[in-house]
Amino acid sequence: MCTQDGTLYAWECTVRRTATTTAQAMVSRLTGGGRPAWSTGTVTGIEPMTFDKTVGHLSEAGLDCQPGESEGVLPYADRPPDGRSWRYTALAPTHTRLTELEVRLAATLGHEVL
């Protein structure tokens, strides 16, 4: 970029959809390159929980995702500062099933998906 007085500045602009590559790479790796429906979001729990307790709730509800499976919910960041606002990626074979998983996720943690 060059200003009116002739000063030259280096400038970089990298246009992309923020944070989607990471989630898509994770989904692809976990499903062996399959093409499930997936989404990312934040779900706010009714009470603060540790990461292990949150994962335990997902497992007990049958929402956990194992490598090679094409369905489940993955919290993909460590415990949030407030212990309640969990970032997640959900994946399922169809968009209808994906919606069902997100509704169950909200019910499991006791609040709504944002």
C-alpha positions in Angstrom: 0.0 0.0 0.0 1.3 3.4 -0.8 0.1 6.6 1.0 -0.4 10.0 -0.7 3.0 11.1 0.5 4.7 8.2 -1.2 5.3 6.0 1.9 5.2 2.4 1.0 3.7 -0.1 3.5 3.6 -3.9 3.3 0.1 -5.2 3.7 -1.3 -8.7 3.7 -4.9 -9.8 3.4 -5.8 -13.4 3.8 -9.5 -13.9 3.1 -11.0 -17.1 4.5 -13.9 -18.4 6.6 -12.5 -18.2 10.1 -11.9 -21.5 11.9 -13.7 -23.7 9.4 -10.5 -25.3 8.0 -9.6 -26.7 11.4 -13.0 -28.2 12.1 -13.3 -29.6 8.6 -9.8 -31.2 8.9 -10.8 -32.7 12.2 -14.1 -34.1 10.8 -12.2 -35.5 7.8 -9.5 -37.1 10.0 -12.0 -38.7 12.4 -14.3 -40.1 9.7 -11.5 -41.4 7.4 -12.3 -38.8 4.8 -16.1 -39.4 4.8 -18.5 -36.6 4.0 -20.9 -36.3 7.0 -23.0 -33.3 7.7 -21.3 -31.2 10.4 -21.5 -28.0 12.2 -19.7 -26.0 14.9 -21.2 -23.9 17.6 -21.3 -23.0 21.3 -23.5 -24.6 23.9 -23.9 -23.0 27.2 -24.3 -25.4 30.2 -26.5 -24.6 33.1 -23.6 -25.0 35.5 -19.8 -24.8 35.3 -18.1 -28.2 34.6 -14.7 -29.5 34.1 -13.7 -30.8 30.7 -13.7 -34.4 32.0 -17.2 -34.0 33.5 -18.5 -32.5 30.2 -17.1 -35.3 28.2 -18.6 -37.8 30.7 -22.0 -36.2 30.2 -21.7 -36.5 26.4 -20.6 -40.2 26.7 -23.5 -41.1 29.1 -25.9 -39.5 26.7 -24.5 -41.4 23.8 -23.3 -38.3 22.1 -19.5 -38.9 22.2 -17.7 -39.5 18.9 -15.1 -42.2 18.4 -12.5 -42.2 15.7 -13.9 -43.8 12.5 -17.5 -43.0 13.4 -19.5 -40.5 11.5 -21.7 -39.3 14.3 -21.2 -37.5 17.6 -20.3 -34.3 19.4 -16.7 -33.2 20.1 -15.9 -30.4 22.4 -12.8 -29.0 20.7 -11.3 -26.6 23.1 -10.3 -27.0 26.7 -12.5 -25.8 29.6 -13.8 -22.3 28.8 -13.0 -19.6 31.4 -16.7 -19.6 32.6 -16.9 -23.4 32.6 -20.2 -23.2 30.7 -19.7 -22.0 27.1 -18.5 -25.1 25.3 -17.3 -24.9 21.7 -18.1 -28.0 19.8 -18.3 -29.7 16.5 -21.2 -32.1 15.8 -21.2 -34.6 12.9 -23.9 -36.9 11.6 -24.8 -38.8 8.4 -27.6 -36.4 7.5 -28.6 -32.8 8.3 -31.7 -34.0 10.0 -29.7 -36.3 12.3 -27.3 -33.4 12.9 -30.1 -31.2 14.2 -31.3 -34.0 16.5 -27.8 -34.3 18.0 -27.6 -30.6 18.7 -31.0 -30.6 20.4 -29.8 -33.6 22.5 -26.5 -31.8 23.3 -28.4 -28.8 24.6 -30.6 -31.0 26.7 -27.6 -33.0 28.0 -25.8 -29.9 29.3 -29.1 -28.3 30.5 -29.3 -25.3 28.3 -29.6 -24.1 24.7 -27.3 -24.1 21.7 -26.2 -20.6 20.7 
